[in-house]
Amino acid sequence: MLSETKHLSFLQIPCLIIASLVLLMAPLSSAEEPGPTVTVLIAYHSLSGHTEKMAQEVAAGVRLVSGTRVIQKRVGDVSGPDLFTSDALIVGSPVYWANMAGDVKTFFDNWQFKFGVFPQFKMRNKVGAAFATGGQVSGGKELTMLTILAAMLGNQMIVVSGGGAFGASATTEGDSPGLDEKALSAARALGKRVAEIATIVKRGSQSNASTLPRASAPQ
């Protein structure tokens, strides 16, 4: 009986080796391929520093999503290649007379006259979002974000919200606590959601590149 047991154990050794190799190789074969690298451009204007602080928190939210790369610049420093190589764009502005700051408006005007975005719609299908800071509770933060989103929609971008109905915002004067944790948390939530949606859009566009019809310039 003892010799028979030893004989069986000896025969089982190759099987155990094969089984061990299968178990070691299984995670490698079933592991998901890494997702695409997503570049998020955060462009903003800031004089008091409030909007810049929000931009930093938006960037922190973007970095919560793996596989993301953040470019953070003032609107006057953004170049054409910055726009065209990004997968998503988040624009922030302080409220000036119930609307976006003049520097931010010039930034969008430059899309056509300086960067040549139109008429080929070179920003088409990129993800866009907005954030704003303003001194008053009802001084125009929503209108500022909506005008930013309107400019993006006019360029056939995919706009999303986060941190609020139209984007992240903060009230910075009067009785307001300013950039409190609630406002900063909203900014991070916006950045995170944009990164998540941009990842989904890029992954989908890559997997369906061979079947999607090629976009053509409007006649």
Residue pairs with C-beta under 8 A, 6 or more apart in sequence:
34 67
35 66
35 67
35 199
35 203
36 67
36 199
36 202
36 203
36 206
37 67
37 68
37 69
38 65
38 67
38 68
38 69
38 87
38 88
38 195
38 198
38 199
38 202
39 68
39 69
39 70
39 71
39 85
39 86
39 87
39 88
40 59
40 62
40 68
40 69
40 70
40 71
40 86
40 87
40 88
40 89
40 90
40 191
40 194
40 195
40 198
41 71
41 73
41 78
41 82
41 83
41 86
41 88
41 89
41 90
42 55
42 58
42 59
42 62
42 70
42 71
42 72
42 73
42 89
42 90
42 91
42 92
42 191
43 73
43 74
43 75
43 78
43 89
43 90
43 91
43 92
43 107
44 51
44 52
44 54
44 55
44 72
44 74
44 75
44 91
44 92
44 93
44 104
44 131
45 51
45 74
45 75
45 76
45 92
45 93
45 94
45 101
45 103
45 104
45 107
46 52
46 55
46 74
46 92
46 94
47 94
48 94
48 172
50 94
50 133
50 170
50 172
50 178
50 179
51 92
51 93
51 94
51 131
51 132
51 133
53 179
53 184
54 92
54 131
54 133
54 168
54 170
54 179
54 183
54 184
54 187
55 72
55 92
55 131
55 187
56 72
57 184
57 187
57 188
57 191
58 90
58 92
58 131
58 168
58 187
58 188
58 190
58 191
59 70
59 72
59 191
60 187
60 188
60 191
61 187
61 188
61 189
61 190
61 191
61 192
61 193
61 194
61 195
62 68
62 70
62 191
62 192
62 194
62 195
63 70
63 191
64 188
64 191
64 192
64 195
65 192
65 195
65 196
65 199
67 199
68 195
68 199
71 82
71 86
73 82
75 91
75 103
75 104
75 106
75 107
76 103
76 106
76 107
78 107
79 115
80 114
80 115
80 116
83 89
83 111
83 115
83 117
83 122
83 123
84 122
84 123
86 126
87 126
87 127
87 198
87 201
87 202
88 126
88 127
88 128
88 129
88 194
88 195
88 197
88 198
89 123
89 126
89 127
89 128
89 129
89 152
89 157
90 128
90 129
90 130
90 131
90 190
90 191
90 194
91 104
91 107
91 128
91 129
91 130
91 131
91 148
91 152
92 130
92 131
92 132
92 133
93 100
93 101
93 104
93 130
93 132
93 144
93 148
94 101
94 132
94 133
94 134
95 132
95 133
95 134
95 135
95 136
95 139
95 140
95 141
95 144
96 102
97 140
98 139
98 140
98 143
98 144
99 140
99 143
99 144
99 147
100 132
100 144
100 147
100 148
104 148
108 148
108 151
111 117
111 118
111 123
111 151
111 155
112 118
115 122
116 122
117 123
117 155
118 155
119 217
119 218
120 217
121 155
121 156
121 215
121 217
121 218
123 152
123 155
123 156
123 157
124 155
124 156
124 157
124 215
125 156
125 157
125 158
125 201
125 205
126 157
126 158
126 198
127 157
127 158
127 159
127 160
127 194
127 197
127 198
127 201
128 149
128 152
128 157
128 158
128 159
128 160
129 149
129 159
129 160
129 161
129 162
129 167
129 190
129 193
129 194
130 144
130 145
130 146
130 148
130 149
130 152
130 166
130 167
131 145
131 163
131 167
131 168
131 169
131 187
131 190
132 141
132 144
132 145
132 148
132 167
132 168
132 169
132 170
133 141
133 169
133 170
133 171
133 172
133 179
134 140
134 141
134 144
134 169
134 170
134 171
134 172
135 171
135 172
135 173
135 174
136 171
136 173
136 174
137 171
137 174
137 176
139 171
141 169
141 171
142 165
142 166
142 169
145 166
145 167
145 169
146 166
148 167
149 159
149 166
149 167
152 159
153 159
158 197
158 201
160 193
160 194
160 197
161 167
161 190
161 193
162 168
162 186
162 189
162 190
162 191
162 192
162 193
162 194
163 169
163 185
163 186
163 187
163 188
163 189
163 190
163 193
164 186
164 190
167 190
168 183
168 186
168 187
168 189
168 190
169 183
169 186
170 178
170 179
170 180
170 183
170 186
170 187
171 178
171 183
172 178
172 179
205 212
